[in-house]
Amino acid sequence: MRLLVCLVLLTLALCCYQANAVVCQAVGSEIAGFLLAGKPVFKFQLAKFKAPLEAVAAKMEVKKCVDLMAYEKRVLITKTLGKIAEKCDR
């Protein structure tokens, strides 16, 4: 539950900031991948950001915890974040 709150707050901060309310497509797909994609696919997705290996390793460690959540709940979170992003893009 704590992770969900953090993800929602992060998404709101990124999407609904006054200076730029348009959601970057790369960030949206990264968040969806973080929640739904398998480890190899998500690692490939992260490669486009050219992040340091330590950052990728840390993100993959957190993903292990997310993957323990029921898939249906992760889909629900993704849909909710999509609705938030949709409202921010208007």
Secondary structure, 3 states (H helix, E strand, C coil): CHHHHHHHHHHHHHHCECCECCCCHHHHHHHHHHHHCCHHHHHHHHHCCCCCHHHHHHHHHHHHHHCCCCHHHHHHHHHHHHHHHHHHCC
